Amino acid sequence: AGMGSAASLRPAVRQGLSELYARVAHTEVPGQGDEPPTPVEQPPRGNQPVGGCMAILLLGPSASGKSTLGERLAEHFGGSHVDLGANGGMDEWQRILETEEGRRRREGSDGAVTLCLNGLPRMRDGLAFWESQDMLNKPSLALVLEAPDDVLKVRAAEWGRTSDQKQGGFLNQLDFYRQDPAPPRWLPKSVDAAGGIEVWNQQPELVELRKMLDAACTATTVEEALNQVRGIMSLGHNLWAYGYLRTLAGKSLDLYYGMLLADPNLLLPVAYTPTVGEACQKFGLMPFCKRGCYLSITDRGNIKQVLEMYAQEMLPKRAEGGYDCQCIVFSDGGRILGLGDLGTWGMGIPIGKLDLYTVCGGFDPSKTIPVIIDAGCAGPAGNTDGLVIRDHKMYTGLKCDRVKHKSAAGTDVNSAYYGQDNLINEFMSSASELFGKGCLLQFEDFNSNDAFPLLAEYREKFLCYNDDIQGTAAVAIAAVLGAVKIQKPQCQDLISEMRSMKFLFHGAGSANLGGATLLMGEGGVPAASVVCTNSRGVIWKSDDGKDGTFRNEEQKSVAQVGKPSYDSKDLVTIIQNVKPDVILGAVGRAPGCFNKQVVEAMLQVQAEKPGGGGRPIIFALSNPKTQAETTARDCYAFSEGKAIFGSGTRFPSEEVNGQMREPGQVNNFFIFPGMSFGAMCCEAKTIPERMFMIAAEAVANSLDERDIAGESVVPSPKRIREVNKAVATAVALESQKQGLAGKNLGADKAEVAKTLEGMMWNPR
């Protein structure tokens, strides 16, 4: 007996057979002759299988002894032996489990259900299928029985399979088992096992919705598409409009992107935030689309092969050979917006992000790849709304928890992302080998505990960045600079003006930590002027750094020195003592926390300054709208129109003191498309932190008179491509200045801008 290629199996699988044979005496081992293992004292019979498992899965070729071992194990543990054969599937598994549970209830037994499942001869494919269907997450023990072919043939003959017909059937089964397994696919394992996208979408839960969306999406021109989507949006629920957009994208990329470019102000909130949040929560309830590559932890060791299969089917070829990929946005679904762990249903984020790369930045959509890394998914407690996602029938990812361990900093991190042969390094190395070092790789919506160390590990090795940390930081700083410009339209040095201000970051996730770090680093703001909070209150550290309220090294790096003498958990008290000019909320799970008392405290800080001070700057950056720290209407009302407001999600215009205010949506789409396009086009080696301050300044300098009159801290989304061209130009120029650019795009700003404009993709 052996474990086969056990290196690719889960840790529970790699327990080996020794423990099992130690418990079940006199079990004949295939290939070992007739001598059984040394008998040992058996434990008492009962209902608990090995290791507390609910099910034991027996894999291996025909005649390897699966049935014999299964019967003995079932008898020993008081369970059932079931022969699934080669065709066992989810329906069969559910039927067996329900039957066994029913029998236990009738017998009045409250012990664990014990099943010995014999079948699924193709080891790797079988394990991948059962893992995707929640089979190996009970937990279970999978055992692979193996023996040389000549031994198996002798055993088959001894078992009475002597007729030519039976012997031929056995040899066919053995040949099938010995074949090289099918190469890993870029589809989710459950979709692939069902027979592919078309078969998956024929399920009763999807087929009628797909027909409805197809029937609604009949446009052949941009104008027709706009009329159709506007009609759907008039019903008041943008999720239907999102479904329309995805259907249109599947039919014609030129028509789809032509429509988005025709009215980005209307449609970007549908294609991306805030609508994409709800779309991800219900991603599996919508027809599965072809866009996107799924990489599973079960593909470890084969990631390059999976990426290449996707490239063969979806990417164009370069004239000089190889696949033409400009950019990959990849996520593990671990922290989707402010919604928590949505697993593979988070694919809506990389897809939507790359839509913005095209609309806002000019990327060719056929040369980009949205990627989801499937490392498991938490249960309902792992997402904000307590939704059943992982265990939903239509969930396409692995139905297992993420395997985590404590990092050196004491935080819970995904084990698959660290150490030798880790999944992230394999993915990034494979992408670089296949598509070249100029292919930009953007981290997206990883849990903060993983986001910071992964960025630190790879930012100098690949052309990459983390938009949640760096892009969000840059647009927040851009909005602060915009608020300065609203108050001082003639100011020529916005950054110097910003250095005299005090900041309070409420919430210590990746967004706020990135902003605080950028301010204190490239922004030149004194550390004492930047205060951050977490769930313990103000983040502080002792002089020696051993004590404090920080939770990780990233929080420690922005911590105030010395314990506050005031109640550092009460937000109003914190404001009264810190006296910030700017408060930035990115808590994620505290909607409405910027209440009237908080806003009034911000007003009082300014009133106490010499000459009455300036105006309080209040940013509610959490997404989606349901998680916002305050709304535009409330902020204006609480402050009597004095506050300068910005938000992470879009709020409608408000009339304040007889004037119309346009709440600025402080969204990364003002940063990441231009950042990525500029870096990609000039073939930058890396993207240092300096680039994000350069990008922030470019956004603020793009404010026009209309933006300032409406007190929007960022430019209008109607000019989104114009703004991102300015960002791309600034990034390319800075890359050339620092010697990081592999390709010179021009001698000055005007020349670089013209070159970049010529490189932008536009729909036909």
Sequence and secondary structure as in RCSB ss.txt:
>XXXX:A:sequence
AGMGSAASLRPAVRQGLSELYARVAHTEVPGQGDEPPTPVEQPPRGNQPVGGCMAILLLGPSASGKSTLGERLAE
HFGGSHVDLGANGGMDEWQRILETEEGRRRREGSDGAVTLCLNGLPRMRDGLAFWESQDMLNKPSLALVLEAPDD
VLKVRAAEWGRTSDQKQGGFLNQLDFYRQDPAPPRWLPKSVDAAGGIEVWNQQPELVELRKMLDAACTATTVEEA
LNQVRGIMSLGHNLWAYGYLRTLAGKSLDLYYGMLLADPNLLLPVAYTPTVGEACQKFGLMPFCKRGCYLSITDR
GNIKQVLEMYAQEMLPKRAEGGYDCQCIVFSDGGRILGLGDLGTWGMGIPIGKLDLYTVCGGFDPSKTIPVIIDA
GCAGPAGNTDGLVIRDHKMYTGLKCDRVKHKSAAGTDVNSAYYGQDNLINEFMSSASELFGKGCLLQFEDFNSND
AFPLLAEYREKFLCYNDDIQGTAAVAIAAVLGAVKIQKPQCQDLISEMRSMKFLFHGAGSANLGGATLLMGEGGV
PAASVVCTNSRGVIWKSDDGKDGTFRNEEQKSVAQVGKPSYDSKDLVTIIQNVKPDVILGAVGRAPGCFNKQVVE
AMLQVQAEKPGGGGRPIIFALSNPKTQAETTARDCYAFSEGKAIFGSGTRFPSEEVNGQMREPGQVNNFFIFPGM
SFGAMCCEAKTIPERMFMIAAEAVANSLDERDIAGESVVPSPKRIREVNKAVATAVALESQKQGLAGKNLGADKA
EVAKTLEGMMWNPR
>XXXX:A:secstr
   SSGGGS TTGGG SHHHHHHSTT   TTSTT            S  GGG SEEEEE  TTSSHHHHHHHHHH
HHT EEEEEETT  HHHHHHHHHHHHHHHHHTT  S   EEEEE  SHHHHHHHHHHTTTTTTTEEEEE    HH
HHHHHHHHTT  SHHHHHHHHHHHHHHHS      SS HHHHHHTSHHHHTTSHHHHHHHHHHHHH    SHHHH
HHHHHHHHTTT HHHHHHHHHHHHHH HHHHHHHHHH HHHHHHHHSTTHHHHHHHTGGGS   S  EEEEGGGT
T HHHHHHHHHHHH  B TTSSB   EEEEE SSS TTSB  GGGGGHHHHHHHHHIIIII   GGGEEEEEEE 
    GGGBTT    TTSTT  S  S   EEE TTS EEEGGGSSTT HHHHHHHHHHHHH TTSEEEE S  HHH
HHHHHHHHTTTSSEEEIIIIIHHHHHHHHHHHHHHHH TT S HHHHHTT  EEEE  SHHHHHHHHHHHTTT  
 GGGEEEEETTEE EE TTSSSBS  SHHHHHT EES  SS TT HHHHHHHH  SEEEE  SS TT S HHHHH
HHHHHHHTSGGG    EEEE  SSGGG SS HHHHHHHTTT SEEEESS    EEETTEEE  EE  GGGTHHHH
HHHHHHTTBS   THHHHHHHHHHHTT  HHHHHTT SS  GGGHHHHHHHHHHHHHHHHHHTT BSS   SSHH
HHHHHHHHH     
